[in-house]
């Protein structure tokens, strides 16, 4: 288990000359004095007379950093990173720990969390299948067991619209009741489906956890490094001949607001998160300032070979159907339940990528 270390300047001379005593959990990074004073006068959290502690997982990611920035004025936030994909971490990360290792429970024991916002997931391209499954599914199962054990009152889980799968037979507008067909269509995304099934089981089996599952459309914007964001950020982006599916995008700052709103209003359930507008993929590339590189779309094996040949400059071949068939999700239930309306337009989002070229 790794954590942030205090700087040598913060330690008294007597301490620096001898080894620090061992602790079950590492000391958290100390906040500056002015930040501590500001925290003591901040408004209280939802319906309580004191500031509650919130764990945010995947704390090194861009979305988590925005979520933490919104939460920290009213809550004590503890950032946890379990993916182990980096050698250095931003200040939002307080602990780097494997969910499946014993020290992870010490974090629960020390902090007494009121809620968990679970944003981290290892994507297919980031690790081996075994390690990905261990972190995403087995690790999250332990997180939920510890949440029950230590009396966590609420869990927000970030899923993905990819669980619906991309297929020519999909309806034109997909609501939350549509089956998660991705496991049958793409074996590489099985862990994402199993992860959501795990949350669904606990949603009904353990209602005291107040689980809210969010299935957002494409998240994009500054700092986001998913597959579609990489396509938009490149000067040249691939597209398949004869295909330009409709796509939905939500700005990372709007998605952070959606996460925080679902936490503060606490309406457990499963929700799609998406704006009302959409754009054809090839139009999105042009609005983002990309030149289009056309790839053969048939036969399917040739298309997959062409995508693999481009490496990181193209989407993973298992996602190729998402660049052929539209997967438009209905975000109306979330918008009505949480009174949510994205504040950044599609034009503003795509202009960000054009401006950085």
HUWONOR-V990270 format. One record per residue. N is the residue number from 1. RES is the residue in one small letter. OMEGA is omega in degrees with one decimal (NA if undefined). Layout:
N&RES&OMEGA ; N&RES&OMEGA
This chain:
1&x&-176.2 ; 2&x&176.1 ; 3&x&176.7 ; 4&x&178.8 ; 5&x&174.0 ; 6&x&177.9 ; 7&x&-177.4 ; 8&x&-178.1 ; 9&x&-177.7 ; 10&x&-175.3 ; 11&x&172.6 ; 12&x&-176.7 ; 13&x&-178.3 ; 14&x&179.2 ; 15&x&-176.0 ; 16&x&-177.5 ; 17&x&178.4 ; 18&x&-177.1 ; 19&x&178.6 ; 20&x&179.0 ; 21&x&-179.2 ; 22&x&178.1 ; 23&x&178.1 ; 24&x&177.2 ; 25&x&-177.3 ; 26&x&178.3 ; 27&x&177.5 ; 28&x&175.2 ; 29&x&-178.7 ; 30&x&178.0 ; 31&x&175.4 ; 32&x&-175.6 ; 33&x&-178.9 ; 34&x&176.6 ; 35&x&179.8 ; 36&x&178.2 ; 37&x&178.9 ; 38&x&-179.7 ; 39&x&-176.4 ; 40&x&-179.2 ; 41&x&-178.4 ; 42&x&178.3 ; 43&x&-177.9 ; 44&x&-178.3 ; 45&x&-171.7 ; 46&x&170.5 ; 47&x&-179.0 ; 48&x&-179.5 ; 49&x&178.9 ; 50&x&179.8 ; 51&x&177.5 ; 52&x&178.6 ; 53&x&-178.4 ; 54&x&172.8 ; 55&x&173.7 ; 56&x&178.9 ; 57&x&-175.2 ; 58&x&-169.0 ; 59&x&178.3 ; 60&x&-176.7 ; 61&x&-177.7 ; 62&x&179.5 ; 63&x&-179.6 ; 64&x&179.3 ; 65&x&176.4 ; 66&x&179.2 ; 67&x&-179.4 ; 68&x&178.8 ; 69&x&179.1 ; 70&x&-175.0 ; 71&x&-164.6 ; 72&x&177.6 ; 73&x&-175.1 ; 74&x&-176.5 ; 75&x&170.2 ; 76&x&-173.6 ; 77&x&175.8 ; 78&x&-179.1 ; 79&x&-178.8 ; 80&x&176.4 ; 81&x&-175.0 ; 82&x&-171.5 ; 83&x&176.8 ; 84&x&-176.1 ; 85&x&-175.5 ; 86&x&174.3 ; 87&x&175.3 ; 88&x&-172.7 ; 89&x&176.9 ; 90&x&-177.6 ; 91&x&179.0 ; 92&x&-177.7 ; 93&x&176.8 ; 94&x&179.7 ; 95&x&168.5 ; 96&x&-170.2 ; 97&x&175.1 ; 98&x&-179.6 ; 99&x&-175.2 ; 100&x&-178.4 ; 101&x&-176.0 ; 102&x&-177.9 ; 103&x&180.0 ; 104&x&178.4 ; 105&x&178.9 ; 106&x&177.4 ; 107&x&176.3 ; 108&x&-175.3 ; 109&x&-176.1 ; 110&x&-168.0 ; 111&x&179.3 ; 112&x&-173.9 ; 113&x&171.3 ; 114&x&-176.0 ; 115&x&175.4 ; 116&x&173.0 ; 117&x&-170.9 ; 118&x&-175.3 ; 119&x&-173.2 ; 120&x&173.6 ; 121&x&177.1 ; 122&x&179.8 ; 123&x&-175.2 ; 124&x&-175.5 ; 125&x&-172.3 ; 126&x&-176.8 ; 127&x&177.2 ; 128&x&-177.1 ; 129&x&-177.7 ; 130&x&-179.3 ; 131&x&179.3 ; 132&x&179.8 ; 133&x&-179.7 ; 134&x&-178.5 ; 135&x&-172.8 ; 136&x&-172.5 ; 137&x&-178.1 ; 138&x&179.9 ; 139&x&179.8 ; 140&x&176.3 ; 141&x&177.7 ; 142&x&177.2 ; 143&x&-179.6 ; 144&x&176.2 ; 145&x&179.4 ; 146&x&176.7 ; 147&x&177.2 ; 148&x&-176.8 ; 149&x&-173.6 ; 150&x&169.7 ; 151&x&175.3 ; 152&x&-172.7 ; 153&x&-175.4 ; 154&x&177.8 ; 155&x&172.7 ; 156&x&-176.7 ; 157&x&177.0 ; 158&x&174.5 ; 159&x&-178.6 ; 160&x&175.8 ; 161&x&178.0 ; 162&x&-178.2 ; 163&x&178.3 ; 164&x&-176.6 ; 165&x&178.0 ; 166&x&-176.2 ; 167&x&-179.4 ; 168&x&-177.7 ; 169&x&178.0 ; 170&x&174.6 ; 171&x&-177.0 ; 172&x&178.3 ; 173&x&-172.9 ; 174&x&175.7 ; 175&x&-172.6 ; 176&x&-178.8 ; 177&x&179.6 ; 178&x&-176.1 ; 179&x&177.0 ; 180&x&-172.8 ; 181&x&-174.2 ; 182&x&-178.2 ; 183&x&178.5 ; 184&x&-175.0 ; 185&x&-175.4 ; 186&x&-178.6 ; 187&x&-176.4 ; 188&x&-177.4 ; 189&x&179.8 ; 190&x&-177.2 ; 191&x&177.5 ; 192&x&177.8 ; 193&x&179.4 ; 194&x&177.9 ; 195&x&179.3 ; 196&x&175.9 ; 197&x&178.1 ; 198&x&178.5 ; 199&x&179.2 ; 200&x&177.7 ; 201&x&-178.9 ; 202&x&178.5 ; 203&x&-178.0 ; 204&x&-178.8 ; 205&x&-176.8 ; 206&x&-176.2 ; 207&x&-179.9 ; 208&x&177.1 ; 209&x&177.7 ; 210&x&-174.3 ; 211&x&173.5 ; 212&x&-179.3 ; 213&x&-179.0 ; 214&x&176.8 ; 215&x&-177.9 ; 216&x&169.4 ; 217&x&179.3 ; 218&x&173.1 ; 219&x&-177.5 ; 220&x&179.0 ; 221&x&-175.8 ; 222&x&175.7 ; 223&x&-178.7 ; 224&x&-175.6 ; 225&x&175.7 ; 226&x&-171.6 ; 227&x&-176.6 ; 228&x&177.9 ; 229&x&176.9 ; 230&x&178.1 ; 231&x&-177.9 ; 232&x&-177.0 ; 233&x&-177.1 ; 234&x&174.7 ; 235&x&177.1 ; 236&x&-177.8 ; 237&x&-178.1 ; 238&x&169.9 ; 239&x&-175.7 ; 240&x&179.0 ; 241&x&176.7 ; 242&x&-177.8 ; 243&x&173.2 ; 244&x&-173.4 ; 245&x&172.8 ; 246&x&-179.2 ; 247&x&175.1 ; 248&x&179.6 ; 249&x&172.9 ; 250&x&-178.8 ; 251&x&-176.9 ; 252&x&179.6 ; 253&x&175.6 ; 254&x&178.9 ; 255&x&176.5 ; 256&x&177.2 ; 257&x&178.1 ; 258&x&179.3 ; 259&x&-178.1 ; 260&x&179.1 ; 261&x&178.6 ; 262&x&177.0 ; 263&x&-173.5 ; 264&x&-178.4 ; 265&x&168.8 ; 266&x&171.7 ; 267&x&-175.7 ; 268&x&179.6 ; 269&x&-179.3 ; 270&x&-174.9 ; 271&x&164.2 ; 272&x&176.4 ; 273&x&-177.6 ; 274&x&174.3 ; 275&x&179.7 ; 276&x&-175.7 ; 277&x&179.6 ; 278&x&-175.6 ; 279&x&174.8 ; 280&x&-175.6 ; 281&x&-178.4 ; 282&x&175.7 ; 283&x&178.1 ; 284&x&178.3 ; 285&x&-179.0 ; 286&x&176.6 ; 287&x&178.1 ; 288&x&177.9 ; 289&x&-179.9 ; 290&x&167.0 ; 291&x&-175.0 ; 292&x&174.2 ; 293&x&-175.6 ; 294&x&178.9 ; 295&x&177.6 ; 296&x&-178.4 ; 297&x&178.0 ; 298&x&-8.1 ; 299&x&-177.0 ; 300&x&-179.4 ; 301&x&178.3 ; 302&x&178.3 ; 303&x&179.9 ; 304&x&178.9 ; 305&x&179.0 ; 306&x&179.1 ; 307&x&179.4 ; 308&x&-179.3 ; 309&x&-179.9 ; 310&x&177.4 ; 311&x&-175.1 ; 312&x&179.3 ; 313&x&178.2 ; 314&x&176.9 ; 315&x&175.4 ; 316&x&-174.4 ; 317&x&179.6 ; 318&x&177.6 ; 319&x&-171.9 ; 320&x&-179.7 ; 321&x&176.4 ; 322&x&175.8 ; 323&x&175.3 ; 324&x&-173.0 ; 325&x&-179.7 ; 326&x&171.7 ; 327&x&-177.2 ; 328&x&-176.8 ; 329&x&-179.2 ; 330&x&179.7 ; 331&x&-175.1 ; 332&x&-178.1 ; 333&x&178.3 ; 334&x&-178.5 ; 335&x&-179.2 ; 336&x&-175.3 ; 337&x&-174.9 ; 338&x&-179.2 ; 339&x&-173.9 ; 340&x&175.1 ; 341&x&178.7 ; 342&x&-177.1 ; 343&x&-179.1 ; 344&x&-177.3 ; 345&x&176.0 ; 346&x&178.7 ; 347&x&179.2 ; 348&x&-179.4 ; 349&x&-177.5 ; 350&x&177.5 ; 351&x&177.2 ; 352&x&-178.1 ; 353&x&176.9 ; 354&x&-178.0 ; 355&x&-178.8 ; 356&x&179.3 ; 357&x&NA
